Amino acid sequence: MKRSSWGWWAGAGGLVGALLLLRGRYYAPVKRVMDTCLAGLALVVLSPVMGVAVIAIKLTSKGPVLYHAPRIGTHGEIFDTLKFRTMVVDADKHATITAGHDSRITPIGKLLRATKIDELPQLWNIIRGDMSVVGPRPESVNIVEDHYTDEYRELFDARPGLTCTGNLLYYVFHEHLEPPDDMNPEEYYVRYLLRPKLLADMHYVRNMSFIYDWTLIFQTVYIIVCKWLNKAPHWTPKFATEPPENWANPPAKNN
């Protein structure tokens, strides 16, 4: 092999090695470039899927295709996340948290939620710089204002993301749970589900890196495929500190 070829491979190997070691604020500029490239590519590749979702929503329920959800993002600033509408119009006037078999979810909305296709418009949020591919899922304004303590404020140091450890925890362990009869969905979410979810996201924020991002991206794909196949994924989240003892099996009507 020619010396110039050896030099090229050595340079490429050094670049890959540097990427694998990047963490925290040193990783942030690279992460932003990666986010933009991945989101742009995904928008092109998944545009047929998104087109079918648009048609399905218009044909099966009244109202707009997109739902603009106010969320708290980086540095505590409010922004609108974009989602395909999966619920009846004005559903958020009754409650911002869904749980189990929520009657407000439309038939096509159930499919969009199960496949996570409803989240695809957030690729545009990523391109705009509101969000990242991987980062803590942004919470509703009222949940942050009423229930976040100072302990959780470090989550605002990172851009909110399309997927993260806390989001996967909720998807795998909690999404199907029905609140007890004496508790509404928001009360149940705050009492039993919010803290483990946030502790999992805090672990990501404290250990954010190129390797951690790609690990979570592949874990997300794996978990979604398992859900499609109706199989239980073999996955356990990591937490910043010790989670509540019953984090995986909180009290529930159907648990």
PyMOL commands that set and color helices and strands:
alter all, ss='L'
color gray80, all
select helices_A, chain A and resi 3-21+24-60+74-76+91-93+107-115+117-119+122-128+141-147+150-157+165-174+185-206+210-228
alter helices_A, ss='H'
color red, helices_A
select strands_A, chain A and resi 66-72+78-84+132-134+161-163
alter strands_A, ss='S'
color yellow, strands_A
deselect
rebuild
show_as cartoon
